[in-house]
Amino acid sequence: MKKYILSGLISGLVFALIMAGWDYYKELPFSVIKFIAHLVLFAALNGYLTYRRDHKKLNK
């Protein structure tokens, strides 16, 4: 379980940083709420999808 949380958080952080960089490129103000939303939502989605992928591999 720790593996899925860690991979989700790392991928969520990378995604949030990329999106913050994109906003900076577009000269939009930095939004902490938007950054945290990107981080949490993408981390949860990616962690869940990683869990499902590994779970399917073990059941085959």
C-alpha positions as a Markdown table, in Angstrom:
| # | Residue | x | y | z |
|---|---|---|---|---|
| 1 | Met | 0.0 | 0.0 | 0.0 |
| 2 | Lys | 2.9 | 2.4 | 0.8 |
| 3 | Lys | 4.2 | 1.9 | -2.8 |
| 4 | Tyr | 0.9 | 3.1 | -4.3 |
| 5 | Ile | 0.7 | 6.2 | -2.1 |
| 6 | Leu | 4.3 | 7.1 | -2.7 |
| 7 | Ser | 4.0 | 6.7 | -6.5 |
| 8 | Gly | 0.8 | 8.7 | -6.5 |
| 9 | Leu | 2.3 | 11.5 | -4.5 |
| 10 | Ile | 5.4 | 11.7 | -6.7 |
| 11 | Ser | 3.4 | 11.7 | -9.9 |
| 12 | Gly | 0.9 | 14.2 | -8.4 |
| 13 | Leu | 3.7 | 16.5 | -7.4 |
| 14 | Val | 5.3 | 16.4 | -10.9 |
| 15 | Phe | 1.9 | 17.0 | -12.5 |
| 16 | Ala | 1.1 | 20.0 | -10.2 |
| 17 | Leu | 4.6 | 21.5 | -10.9 |
| 18 | Ile | 4.1 | 21.1 | -14.6 |
| 19 | Met | 0.7 | 22.8 | -14.4 |
| 20 | Ala | 2.1 | 25.6 | -12.2 |
| 21 | Gly | 4.9 | 26.1 | -14.8 |
| 22 | Trp | 2.3 | 26.3 | -17.5 |
| 23 | Asp | 0.3 | 28.9 | -15.6 |
| 24 | Tyr | 3.5 | 30.9 | -15.1 |
| 25 | Tyr | 4.2 | 30.6 | -18.9 |
| 26 | Lys | 0.8 | 31.9 | -19.6 |
| 27 | Glu | 1.4 | 34.8 | -17.0 |
| 28 | Leu | -1.4 | 33.7 | -14.7 |
| 29 | Pro | -1.0 | 34.2 | -11.0 |
| 30 | Phe | 0.0 | 31.3 | -8.8 |
| 31 | Ser | -2.9 | 29.7 | -7.0 |
| 32 | Val | -2.2 | 27.5 | -4.0 |
| 33 | Ile | -5.7 | 26.0 | -4.1 |
| 34 | Lys | -5.2 | 25.0 | -7.7 |
| 35 | Phe | -1.8 | 23.5 | -7.0 |
| 36 | Ile | -3.1 | 21.4 | -4.1 |
| 37 | Ala | -6.1 | 20.3 | -6.2 |
| 38 | His | -3.9 | 19.2 | -9.0 |
| 39 | Leu | -1.6 | 17.4 | -6.6 |
| 40 | Val | -4.3 | 15.6 | -4.6 |
| 41 | Leu | -6.6 | 14.7 | -7.5 |
| 42 | Phe | -3.8 | 13.4 | -9.8 |
| 43 | Ala | -2.1 | 11.6 | -7.0 |
| 44 | Ala | -5.3 | 9.8 | -6.0 |
| 45 | Leu | -6.1 | 8.9 | -9.6 |
| 46 | Asn | -2.6 | 7.7 | -10.4 |
| 47 | Gly | -2.2 | 5.8 | -7.2 |
| 48 | Tyr | -5.5 | 4.0 | -7.7 |
| 49 | Leu | -4.7 | 3.1 | -11.3 |
| 50 | Thr | -1.3 | 1.7 | -10.3 |
| 51 | Tyr | -3.0 | -0.4 | -7.6 |
| 52 | Arg | -5.5 | -1.7 | -10.2 |
| 53 | Arg | -2.8 | -2.5 | -12.7 |
| 54 | Asp | -0.7 | -4.4 | -10.1 |
| 55 | His | -3.8 | -6.2 | -8.7 |
| 56 | Lys | -4.7 | -7.4 | -12.2 |
| 57 | Lys | -1.2 | -8.7 | -12.8 |
| 58 | Leu | -1.3 | -10.7 | -9.6 |
| 59 | Asn | -4.7 | -12.3 | -10.4 |
| 60 | Lys | -3.6 | -13.5 | -13.9 |
